């Protein structure tokens, strides 16, 4: 008689816990991923200021553009902004009461006051471009641009609107950290101070200093983000607006633009380009495609050819349609999407090209091989002093390069 085995019912105690465990693990993974993303975003905002070179390019570009704009309109300044303008200060004040704008140009009807404001605007634009006391100059530059824009708002174009927005945004950024007189002063300050001991700060002073640095970094990074978002909205909305029009869909929009007398700085050149309808249609379709796709190509290497094509498009607008201020403002705005490593590479390429040019073309009056002749001495073995000279020169050059890159 064999031993009968009673079949045991299958255990189901652990079965209900498997889905719960899996759901818990998925929820935990998603929670950790979300916390990591939030931490990475917070670190991006608070650790260090981003796009310092791009902010400096924006400062230099818009300061130079507005300085050239004021110099160009210097003979017509009274008709546009001065007491002799058809848009009188009383009419401007009535508009300000409705829109909420304001301008320092209407505080007085005196011509001397207007000339003083215009000279101040020229000086402010130049100092802002050079980066002298950039914090204060950025505020004054925003006040100048706002005042001149609001004074004769019906006599401006799209380039003025973009410069106005960027002038307000640049107040938030640390646009004087690179390529400025402030950066040069900060770089030479420690060298002039020598080995002076650093003053001892209290705990409260150190905390206040760290809080100020963090706040400045956050405000700068948010300002750069707002500038980038503004450019994306501008391109995207312009492209979507063009899609709604039948002329852009039919490829004839640029044909009509080239035949407008208002946008013909060189009529012969406009008529010459208008003789190639296929090229005009392709250029119109490419314009719409690039503007709509621009916000979606910023996170890859595809942005570099897109920015290059947009550069050519804006140059074409400046040449064929006679809108240099608008084109210049857009070209400078596109510079915010280039990384700092790109701008940091430019001085190195410039120095390398200068060194190659200096090697290829020796100075006049000097033999081609005189620059590489070793120092002549009494013996074939150099002395200790002769060995120390190249080492000291290399150390000086390395210190200079390190100070330029810092």
Long-range contacts (C-beta under 8 A, 24 or more apart in sequence): 44-221, 45-217, 45-218, 45-221, 45-222, 46-214, 46-217, 46-218, 47-217, 48-217, 49-174, 49-177, 49-216, 49-217, 49-220, 49-221, 50-220, 50-221, 50-224, 50-340, 51-224, 51-336, 51-339, 51-340, 52-174, 52-177, 52-178, 52-340, 53-178, 53-179, 53-340, 53-342, 53-343, 53-344, 54-224, 54-335, 54-336, 54-337, 54-338, 54-339, 54-340, 54-343, 55-170, 55-173, 55-174, 55-175, 55-177, 55-178, 55-220, 55-223, 55-224, 55-336, 56-131, 56-175, 56-176, 56-177, 56-178, 56-179, 56-180, 56-343, 57-179, 57-332, 57-335, 57-336, 57-343, 58-166, 58-170, 58-173, 58-175, 58-227, 58-332, 58-333, 58-335, 58-336, 59-128, 59-129, 59-131, 59-134, 59-138, 59-170, 59-175, 59-176, 59-180, 60-129, 60-131, 60-179, 61-328, 61-331, 61-332, 61-335, 62-163, 62-166, 62-167, 62-170, 62-329, 62-332, 63-125, 63-126, 63-128, 63-129, 63-130, 63-141, 64-125, 64-129, 65-163, 65-325, 65-328, 65-329, 65-332, 66-125, 66-141, 66-144, 66-145, 66-163, 66-167, 67-122, 67-125, 67-126, 67-129, 69-325, 70-118, 70-121, 70-122, 70-125, 70-148, 71-122, 74-118, 77-114, 77-118, 78-111, 78-114, 80-152, 80-155, 81-105, 81-114, 81-118, 81-148, 81-151, 81-152, 82-111, 82-114, 83-109, 83-110, 83-111, 83-114, 85-151, 85-152, 87-151, 87-152, 87-154, 87-155, 92-150, 92-151, 92-152, 95-153, 96-150, 101-146, 101-150, 101-153, 102-146, 102-147, 102-150, 103-146, 103-147, 103-148, 103-150, 103-151, 104-143, 104-147, 105-147, 105-148, 105-151, 106-151, 117-147, 120-144, 121-148, 130-180, 130-181, 131-175, 131-176, 131-179, 131-180, 131-181, 131-182, 131-183, 132-180, 132-181, 132-182, 133-182, 134-175, 134-176, 134-180, 134-182, 135-176, 138-167, 138-170, 138-171, 138-173, 138-175, 138-176, 139-171, 141-167, 141-170, 142-167, 142-168, 142-170, 142-171, 157-323, 157-325, 157-326, 158-323, 158-326, 159-323, 159-325, 159-326, 159-327, 159-328, 159-329, 160-325, 162-234, 162-326, 162-329, 162-330, 162-333, 163-325, 163-329, 165-230, 166-227, 166-230, 166-329, 166-332, 166-333, 169-223, 169-226, 169-227, 169-230, 170-223, 170-227, 171-223, 172-219, 172-220, 172-222, 172-223, 172-226, 173-219, 173-220, 173-223, 173-224, 173-227, 174-216, 174-220, 178-343, 187-403, 187-406, 191-403, 224-336, 227-333, 227-336, 228-298, 228-336, 228-337, 230-333, 231-333, 231-334, 231-336, 231-337, 232-294, 232-295, 232-298, 234-333, 235-290, 235-291, 235-292, 235-294, 235-295, 236-291, 236-292, 236-294, 236-295, 238-291, 239-287, 239-288, 239-289, 239-290, 239-291, 239-292, 239-293, 239-294, 240-292, 242-287, 242-288, 242-291, 243-288, 243-292, 248-284, 248-288, 251-280, 251-281, 251-282, 251-284, 251-285, 252-280, 252-281, 252-284, 253-284, 254-280, 254-281, 254-283, 254-284, 255-280, 257-321, 258-320, 258-321, 263-320, 263-321, 263-322, 263-323, 264-322, 265-319, 265-320, 265-321, 265-322, 266-320, 269-319, 269-320, 270-320, 273-320, 283-313, 283-316, 286-313, 287-313, 298-337, 303-337, 307-334, 307-337, 307-338, 310-334, 344-405, 347-404
